Amino acid sequence: MKQRKISKSTKLYSSTLKRTKITAGALELGIKPVALKMLDEIGSGSFDGMTYAEIEEKYPNEANERKIDKLRYRYPSGESYMDVIHRLEPVIFAIEKSQEPVIIVRQQLK
């Protein structure tokens, strides 16, 4: 990215997660990154920090409900993918309307 000419009007967005803010800053594009909560990963609520295997072992009913309908399954005290879609809509609409180039930094845990 450093080899490309990046306009000062380019918008650089990241989630509010520390790792994405670090990555956005490390790009050294001369653009101040804007962290948006709407770009955060899905909120896994009570299961935050747990692997799918741990959830399946400790909460088999919840794991089964998620398998049946991943799109609409909502984590206890968390979000569903439908919630995330609704959360992202304003960002998507803003990007579509934008006349400036947009860079979004996103990371996912493996």
N, C-alpha and C positions, 0 to 999 in steps of 0.2 A: 504494500500500500504506500510505502514511503516513496516508491519510484513514480507513482501516479501524481499528477497535479491535483491537489485537493483544494477546492475553493474555500475561502474563509466563510462563505455563506452555507457551506455544508453543515448539516445538523448531525451530531453524533450522540446517539442515545444508548443507554445501557439500563439494566435492571438496577435495583438498589442493593443487590448482593455484592459483598465485598470483592469477590473474585472477578465479577464483570466490570466493576468500577476500576479495578487494578488493570485489567486487560485493556479497557478503553483508554486509560491514561497512558499505558505503555505503548500505544500506537504512535504517540508523539507526532500527531498531525497538526499541531498548532491550533486545535479546536478544543474548547472546553466541553467535556462530556456532560450530558444531562441525564441524571439517573431518574427513571420513572418507575414507581411502584407497580404500575400496570404491566410492566415487562417482567416482573418476577415470575419464577416458576410456580407451578401449581401448589397451592397450600395443602399440605398433607395432614394438617390439623394434629389430632392426637397421635398420628402415626409418624410424625416428623422424626427423621433420623433412623427409621426402621427400614430394613430391606423387605422386598416382597416375600421372601422366604420366612422372615420373622413374623410378618403379618399373617401369612398363611398358617403358621404354626400356632400363634397365640390367639388369632381371631379368624378361624376358618369360615364362619358365616359371612364376615365382612369381605374376606378374600373371594368367596363365591359370588357375592353380590356384585363385586367389581368385575369379575369375569363375565357375568351375565350381560352387563351394560356399562362398559367402560366410559362411554360418552356422558352418561347421566349419573353415574355413581359419584356420590359426594362423600369424601372422607369425613369421619366424625370430627366436628369442629373445624373442618377444612373446606375444600372446594371440589367441584366436579369440573370436567373438561368444558361443559357448557358454561359454567361460571367463568372460566378463563376466556372462552370465546367472547362472552359479553363484556368482560373486563378489557379485552384488547380492541374491541370495535372502535372506540374513540381514537386510539392510536392509529389504527389502520386508515380510518377516514382522514385524519390529519395528514398522514403520509401521502395518501392519494391526492389531496388538495395541494400539497407542498410544491412549490416551484423550484426549491433548492434540492440538491442531492441529499440523500439521507443514508447514514450508516447506523446499523443497529448491532450492538455487541451482545451476544447471547451465549451462555455456556450451560451445559448440562452435566451433572455428575454421571459417571459411568456406573 
